[in-house]
Amino acid sequence: MRIQARRLVAIPWLALVALAQTSPHLANLRQLTFGGQNAEAYWSPDGRRLIFQSTREPYRCDQMFIMNADGSDVRLVSTGKGRTTCGYFLADGKHIIYSSTHEGGAECPPPPDRSQSKVYVWAIYPDYDIYLATEDGRLVKKLTDTPGYDAEATVCWKTGKIVYTSLASGDLDLWVMNTDGSGKRQITKRLGYDGGAVFSRDGSKLVWRAHYPQEPAAVTEYKQLLARNLVAPSRMEIFLADGEGRNPRQLTRFGCAAFAPTFTPDGKKIVFASNHHACDTRNFELYMMNLDGTGLERLTNFGGFVSFPEFSPDGKYLVFVSDYGAKSRFEFNIFVAEWK
């Protein structure tokens, strides 16, 4: 299914001035989507397309789409059933992976019941599994088939390894597998939530978000939420390890939320989203730091939600999601800027 895209729109000059003042690294901001809830846009290996998830008519919850890098030629590549998340291209540019609940039912799974929780929670739907499909949306293979949540997959194009989050062990751990689903191996084992992992381009390093409860009450709360297929994301920190998950080390200690990390093209820094300047709010901006957590630098100052950054394969552009200029509270759009 193809959806007519609106013309690519440049952000007004004054906004570009403000962006340049807050970050010498970003220029020529462009908006690619207009309306709806659009998130997690990731590049194809040739840099000409983006895969992203979006809730838009006629769908009631997130489905997976591909569009050109200028926002044109938007087309559905998931089944249109259930809910999807976390799409990513394989190295051949002809196949994609994404997670979907469609085998658990054609309807959207219900949103989490937040009335029973004292903290903000995310749903980790147990029907999520990871699927391999062609770039035109034809399903090729189901890559995971264990009870519980399997999602948040990304691919290292050099090594052909997929890293993802799974409940297969009974906890939310990072796993790796080959692009055909073989060779599954658990690489984190600490109690708590490990997610949103991304390899460096050469596959030698791995960065992810995590929350490891320490106090007995926090451990109990984590396990109780997990039993209800929920997780609280408000106290995530960024961790780094080698490509096999060995030698993990904590990079941030904000006591707030830090997530969606990605490596800069040279692999020497990490860009991520955080609300540590406004803890416990939905105000997230992009930050950059060295691999040891030093040299923290704020990249955006949009005054709203900014997250899910990823660099183009040639390193010239940064794509991300923001509610900048949104006309409603839950509108999120995809933007791209030149990286300087």
Secondary structure, 3 states (H helix, E strand, C coil): CEECCCCCEECCHHHHHHHHHHCCCEEEEEECCCCCEEEEEEECCCCCEEEEEEECCCCCCCEEEEEECCCCCEEECCCCCCCEEEEEECCCCCEEEEEECHHHCCCCCCCCCHHHCCCCCEECCCCCEEEEEECCCCEEEECCCCCCCEEEEEEECCCCEEEEEECCCCCCEEEEEECCCCCCEECCCCCCEEEEEEECCCCCEEEEEEECCCCHHHHHHHHHHHHCCEECCCCCEEEEEECCCCCCEECCCCCCCEEEEEECCCCCEEEEEECHHHCCCCCEEEEEEECCCCCCEECCCCCCEEEEEEECCCCCEEEEEECCCCCCCCCEEEEEEEEC
